Amino acid sequence: MRTTIAKVLSLVLLSGLLTTAASQQPVSAATGVKLKAVNAGLNDPAGFTFGPGGLIYYLERGTGQVRTLNTKTGHTGLVYKIPGVNGDGERGALGIALHPGWPAVPYIYVYVTRMASGRLRNQLLRIHVANGHGTGYQVLLQSPAASDPYHNGGRIRFGPGGKLFIFIGDGHVDANAQDRTANLQGKLLRINADGSIPADNPFKGSRIWTYGNRNSFGFTFDRTGKIWETENGPDCNDEINLVVRGANYGWGANENCSGTSPGDTNNSGPLPRHAPKWYTQSTIGITGDAFCQHCGLPALAGKLLFGCVNDGNIRVATLNPSRTAITGVKVLMNVSGGIYSMETAPNGQIYLSNAGGIFKLVTG
């Protein structure tokens, strides 16, 4: 999508919309849910995750700084600064995860766009941490960054069995999404925590978990272990997908926006092609998503929340009892400046970030 993070970021930095969002504390009248700032004075925290003791680990997208945020005091601290980061457009330090054995296994994983040996790359780094500070990093995988600053993907997350899932965008080249040779662009990937390829991946010897994807800023797991992924369309058809092992989601060289169905942008590559569980014909800029499971918001229990960076809305999706379909979507509230990421805290509360801060959803 050409008008997502980059466009909204420039508007935010020029107008200070995020400060307004924090002070106004938007409230959803229908549910009594409101937005509460943890710290509204941060520098572009595109990705974040939770550690023990009330700490959030987050990234400054443009500077490559890995930082902590104390959810009780709002204080921040520097853990590590990744060198050579390029934060143009949708590039930068984008995704972060802690090793499932943290802190006994002291590794932070970061997906980042940076210069490496004179070339611009999207890389997955594993940073070793000792006494609260990074001591160095290892590159676990890398892929060419787009020639323009878009479609880098960036969401990473550990899932069942301690496997790490990574989304890489198609690099603004449609055909990349259908290329399953050594091309990692336009794919959801799955690796072991040391960077090796799991033996039970769908394509032998490959990191690829799904293909035929365009560009995604968000995916999450429901209580049954299913992955729900958000996908950005071109000038139409933003999507929510239910991820199926080894599936083709149909993005590729035959895409178009001439009609009014998901088939217009999910029409490439081999059959079967998996259609989205929900889509919108406009490009609302879907980003992070999270499930409300014991999140402290009774009206939203069991529902999927997802943010948008173009229109700034948080939307709520209702799933069917078998967790295989979306039966309805409603707008919860609007957040000035748009939304980057959404995460669930260890206590179940839902947090979100945008260009100026990290917030949480609470009852009004």
C-alpha positions in Angstrom: 0.0 0.0 0.0 1.5 3.4 -1.0 -0.4 5.5 1.5 0.0 3.8 4.8 2.7 4.4 7.4 4.8 6.8 5.3 1.9 9.1 4.5 0.4 9.2 8.0 3.8 9.5 9.6 4.5 12.7 7.7 1.1 14.2 8.7 1.6 13.3 12.3 5.1 14.8 12.6 3.9 18.0 11.0 0.7 18.5 12.9 1.3 16.9 16.3 -1.9 14.8 16.1 -0.7 12.2 18.5 -0.5 14.6 21.4 -4.0 15.6 20.7 -5.1 11.9 20.7 -3.5 11.3 24.1 -5.1 14.3 25.7 -8.6 13.7 24.3 -8.7 10.1 25.3 -11.2 9.0 22.7 -14.1 6.9 24.1 -16.4 4.4 22.4 -19.8 5.3 23.6 -21.3 2.0 22.6 -18.9 -0.1 24.8 -17.5 2.4 27.3 -13.9 1.7 26.1 -11.4 4.4 26.1 -7.7 5.0 25.2 -5.3 5.6 28.0 -1.7 6.7 27.4 1.2 4.7 28.8 3.6 7.2 27.3 2.5 9.6 24.5 5.9 11.2 24.0 7.8 8.4 22.2 9.6 8.5 18.9 7.8 6.4 16.3 7.4 3.1 18.2 6.4 0.9 15.2 6.7 -2.5 17.0 6.6 -3.5 20.6 6.2 -6.6 22.8 6.0 -7.5 26.5 8.6 -8.8 29.0 8.2 -9.6 32.7 7.8 -7.1 35.4 5.6 -4.7 33.5 8.2 -3.8 30.9 7.4 -3.2 27.2 10.3 -3.7 24.7 9.8 -1.4 21.8 11.5 -0.1 18.6 12.1 3.4 17.4 11.5 2.9 13.7 13.8 5.5 12.3 16.7 5.3 14.8 16.9 1.6 15.3 16.9 1.9 19.0 15.6 -1.0 21.1 14.1 0.5 24.2 12.1 -0.4 27.3 9.0 1.3 28.6 7.9 0.8 32.2 4.1 0.4 32.1 3.8 1.6 35.7 5.9 4.7 35.6 6.1 5.5 31.9 9.9 5.7 32.1 12.0 4.5 29.1 15.5 3.1 28.8 17.9 2.2 26.0 18.8 -1.5 25.5 20.6 -1.4 22.1 21.0 0.7 19.0 21.0 -1.2 15.7 23.5 0.4 13.2 22.8 1.4 9.7 19.0 1.5 9.9 17.1 3.1 7.0 13.7 4.6 8.1 12.5 6.0 4.8 8.8 5.4 3.9 7.8 2.1 5.5 11.3 0.9 6.2 13.1 0.9 9.6 13.0 -1.1 12.8 9.6 -2.7 12.4 9.1 -6.0 14.4 10.3 -7.2 17.8 10.0 -10.4 19.8 11.6 -11.9 22.9 12.8 -15.5 22.9 10.1 -17.7 24.5 12.6 -18.6 27.2 13.3 -15.0 28.1 15.1 -13.8 30.3 16.9 -17.1 30.9 17.5 -17.3 27.2 18.5 -13.6 26.6 17.7 -12.9 23.0 15.7 -10.1 21.4 14.7 -10.6 17.8 14.2 -7.6 15.5 13.1 -7.3 11.9 14.7 -4.2 10.4 15.6 -2.5 7.1 19.3 -1.5 7.1 22.4 -1.2 5.1 24.5 -4.4 5.1 27.7 -4.7 3.1 26.7 -1.8 0.9 23.2 -3.1 0.2 19.8 -2.3 1.6 18.3 -5.4 3.2 15.4 -6.5 5.3 17.0 -8.6 8.0 16.0 -10.6 11.1 18.5 -10.0 13.8 19.0 -11.9 17.1 20.4 -9.5 19.7 22.1 -11.0 22.8 21.3 -9.1 26.0 23.4 -9.1 29.2 22.6 -7.0 32.3 19.8 -5.2 30.4 22.0 -4.1 27.4 22.6 -5.6 24.0 26.1 -6.9 23.4 25.9 -7.7 19.7 23.7 -9.4 17.1 23.5 -12.2 14.6 21.8 -12.1 11.2 19.4 -15.0 11.0 17.9 -14.2 7.6 17.8 -11.4 5.1 16.1 -10.4 1.9 16.5 -7.5 -0.5 14.6 -4.4 0.4 12.3 -2.8 -2.1 13.9 -0.2 -4.5 11.2 2.2 -3.3 10.6 2.4 0.5 7.5 0.3 0.6 6.2 -3.2 1.1 8.8 -4.4 3.6 6.3 -6.2 5.9 7.9 -6.4 9.3 5.6 -8.2 11.8 7.4 -11.0 13.8 5.9 -13.2 16.5 6.7 -16.5 18.3 3.9 -19.1 18.0 3.2 -22.6 19.1 6.2 -24.9 19.7 8.5 -21.9 20.0 8.6 -21.3 16.2 9.2 -17.7 15.0 6.9 -16.3 12.3 8.1 -13.5 10.1 6.2 -11.5 7.4 8.2 -10.0 4.5 6.4 -7.8 2.0 6.5 -8.3 -1.8 8.9 -5.4 -2.3 6.4 -3.7 -4.7 7.0 -6.5 -7.2 3.8 -8.6 -7.6 5.6 -11.6 -9.0 7.7 -12.0 -5.9 4.7 -13.3 -4.0 4.4 -16.4 -6.2 8.1 -17.2 -6.5 8.9 -20.1 -4.1 12.6 -20.6 -5.1 14.9 -18.6 -2.8 12.7 -15.6 -2.9 11.3 -14.7 0.6 9.3 -11.7 -0.4 5.5 -11.7 -0.3 5.6 -14.6 2.2 4.9 -15.5 5.8 7.9 -17.4 7.0 8.5 -19.9 9.9 11.8 -20.7 11.5 13.3 -22.2 14.6 14.6 -19.8 17.3 18.2 -20.3 16.1 17.3 -19.4 12.5 17.2 -23.0 11.1 14.3 -24.4 9.1 11.8 -26.6 10.9 11.5 -30.1 9.5 7.7 -29.9 9.5 7.4 -26.7 7.3 5.1 -27.3 4.3 7.9 -27.0 1.6 10.9 -29.2 2.4 14.0 -27.2 3.1 12.1 -23.8 2.9 11.2 -21.2 5.4 8.0 -20.4 3.6 4.8 -21.0 5.6 2.4 -19.2 3.2 2.9 -17.4 -0.1 0.9 -15.2 -2.5 0.8 -12.4 0.1 1.3 -8.7 -0.6 2.2 -6.7 2.4 1.2 -7.1 6.1 1.8 -5.2 9.3 0.0 -7.5 11.6 -0.9 -11.1 12.5 -1.9 -12.7 15.8 -2.9 -16.1 17.3 -6.4 -16.9 18.6 -7.0 -19.2 21.6 -7.0 -22.3 19.3 -3.6 -21.4 17.8 -5.0 -20.2 14.4 -3.2 -17.2 12.8 -5.2 -14.2 11.7 -3.3 -11.9 9.4 -4.0 -8.5 8.1 -3.2 -7.7 4.5 -2.9 -4.4 2.6 -4.3 -4.2 -0.9 -3.3 -1.9 -3.8 -6.1 0.6 -4.4 -8.7 -1.9 -3.2 -9.3 -5.0 -1.1 -7.6 -4.7 2.3 -8.0 -8.1 3.9 -8.1 -10.3 7.0 -6.8 -13.8 6.3 -7.1 -17.0 8.3 -3.6 -18.5 7.7 -3.4 -22.1 6.5 -0.2 -24.0 6.4 1.3 -24.0 2.9 -1.5 -22.0 1.4 -1.5 -19.6 -1.6 -3.3 -16.3 -1.0 -3.4 -15.5 -4.7 -1.5 -12.2 -4.8 0.7 -11.9 -7.9 1.2 -10.6 -11.4 -2.5 -10.9 -12.4 -3.8 -8.6 -9.7 -6.2 -5.8 -10.6 -8.9 -3.6 -9.0 -11.4 -3.7 -11.9 -14.1 -5.5 -10.0 -15.6 -5.6 -6.5 -14.6 -9.0 -5.1 -11.4 -10.4 -3.5 -10.9 -12.4 -6.6 -9.6 -9.3 -8.3 -6.5 -9.3 -6.1 -6.3 -13.0 -5.2 -6.1 -14.5 -8.7 -2.5 -15.5 -9.3 -0.6 -18.8 -8.9 -1.7 -22.4 -8.5 -5.0 -23.6 -7.1 -6.4 -23.7 -4.5 -6.2 -20.0 -3.7 -7.4 -18.9 -0.3 -9.8 -16.0 -0.2 -9.8 -13.5 2.7 -12.3 -14.0 5.6 -13.1 -10.3 5.4 -12.2 -7.5 3.0 -13.0 -3.9 2.3 -13.0 -2.4 -1.1 -11.3 0.8 0.1 -7.7 0.9 1.4 -8.1 1.6 5.1 -4.6 0.6 5.9 -5.0 -2.4 8.2 -2.1 -2.8 10.6 -1.9 -4.6 13.9 -4.5 -7.0 15.4 -5.1 -8.6 18.7 -7.8 -10.8 20.3 -9.7 -9.8 23.4 -9.3 -12.8 25.7 -9.6 -11.7 29.4 -8.7 -8.2 28.2 -10.9 -6.5 30.8 -13.4 -5.2 28.2 -16.5 -7.5 28.6 -18.3 -6.1 25.5 -15.4 -7.2 23.3 -14.7 -10.6 24.8 -13.6 -13.1 22.2 -13.5 -10.6 19.4 -10.6 -9.6 17.1 -9.6 -6.0 17.2 -7.5 -4.5 14.4 -6.1 -1.0 13.8 -5.9 1.1 10.7 -3.3 3.7 9.8 -5.2 5.4 6.9 -8.5 6.2 8.6 -7.3 5.8 12.2 -10.1 3.5 13.3 -10.0 0.6 15.6 -12.4 -2.0 14.3 -13.9 -5.1 16.0 -14.5 -8.3 14.2 -16.9 -11.0 15.5 -16.0 -14.6 14.7 -18.3 -17.6 14.4 -18.2 -20.3 17.2 -15.7 -22.5 15.3 -13.3 -19.6 14.7 -13.3 -20.1 11.0 -15.2 -17.0 9.7 -15.8 -13.4 10.4 -19.5 -12.7 10.8 -19.4 -8.9 11.3 -17.1 -5.9 11.7 -17.8 -2.6 13.5 -15.8 0.6 14.2 -14.9 0.9 17.9 -13.2 4.3 18.0 -11.0 6.6 16.1 -7.4 7.4 17.1 -5.9 10.6 15.6 -2.8 9.8 13.6 -3.6 6.1 12.9 -2.4 2.9 14.4 0.8 0.9 13.9 0.8 -2.1 16.2 -1.5 -3.9 18.6 -0.4 -6.4 21.3 -1.9 -8.3 24.2 -0.2 -7.9 27.5 0.5 -10.8 29.9 -2.6 -9.8 31.9 -4.7 -9.8 28.7 -5.1 -6.0 28.3 -4.8 -4.7 24.7 -2.2 -2.1 23.9 -1.5 -0.2 20.7 1.1 2.1 19.3 1.2 4.9 16.8 3.8 7.5 15.7 3.8 9.3 19.1 3.3 6.7 21.8 2.0 3.5 23.3 -1.6 3.3 24.7 -3.9 0.8 26.2 -7.6 0.1 26.0 -9.5 0.4 29.3 -13.1 0.7 30.5 -14.5 4.2 30.7 
